[in-house]
């Protein structure tokens, strides 16, 4: 899965994001879902990670989610 796949079905994927990253605020998402870099920066700030850690965690989330979709 990539950023475009994620945002194409945002409502469903947001639930999975919240399970993985519980400090995401729904009110911030309309401003963040249009820009992956901005989203990753927000993720780092809200989850006490460096930007690199947030990017790696988000990439891992996308990879796991893509595998789940392929096996579904």
VEXMARBA-135559 format. One record per residue (C-alpha): x negated, y negated, z; residue in three letters; residue number from 1. Coordinates in steps of 0.05 Angstrom, whole numbers. Layout:
BEGIN
u_v_w_resn_resi
X_Y_Z_ALA_NUM
...
END
This chain:
BEGIN
u_v_w_resn_resi
0_0_0_UNK_1
-24_-70_-13_UNK_2
0_-140_7_UNK_3
49_-145_-51_UNK_4
80_-78_-33_UNK_5
86_-99_39_UNK_6
120_-166_23_UNK_7
165_-136_-30_UNK_8
203_-100_25_UNK_9
187_-146_83_UNK_10
245_-130_129_UNK_11
230_-56_132_UNK_12
155_-64_134_UNK_13
158_-118_187_UNK_14
187_-67_236_UNK_15
126_-23_225_UNK_16
80_-84_232_UNK_17
112_-102_299_UNK_18
101_-31_324_UNK_19
27_-37_307_UNK_20
19_-110_326_UNK_21
70_-125_380_UNK_22
51_-199_390_UNK_23
76_-220_321_UNK_24
129_-273_328_UNK_25
188_-268_280_UNK_26
193_-344_276_UNK_27
123_-348_246_UNK_28
134_-297_192_UNK_29
168_-340_139_UNK_30
105_-383_137_UNK_31
56_-325_139_UNK_32
86_-273_93_UNK_33
68_-313_31_UNK_34
-7_-313_45_UNK_35
-47_-253_67_UNK_36
-107_-294_90_UNK_37
-62_-337_133_UNK_38
-28_-275_161_UNK_39
-95_-242_179_UNK_40
-117_-306_214_UNK_41
-53_-308_254_UNK_42
-61_-234_270_UNK_43
-131_-248_297_UNK_44
-107_-306_339_UNK_45
-47_-271_370_UNK_46
-81_-205_384_UNK_47
-147_-228_412_UNK_48
-188_-204_353_UNK_49
-241_-234_309_UNK_50
-219_-247_238_UNK_51
-261_-187_215_UNK_52
-228_-142_267_UNK_53
-159_-166_245_UNK_54
-175_-154_172_UNK_55
-200_-84_187_UNK_56
-139_-68_231_UNK_57
-92_-94_178_UNK_58
-128_-55_123_UNK_59
-122_8_165_UNK_60
-48_-6_175_UNK_61
-38_-13_100_UNK_62
-76_51_87_UNK_63
-36_91_138_UNK_64
29_62_113_UNK_65
12_79_41_UNK_66
-3_151_61_UNK_67
63_156_97_UNK_68
100_131_35_UNK_69
65_182_-10_UNK_70
85_240_35_UNK_71
157_216_45_UNK_72
END
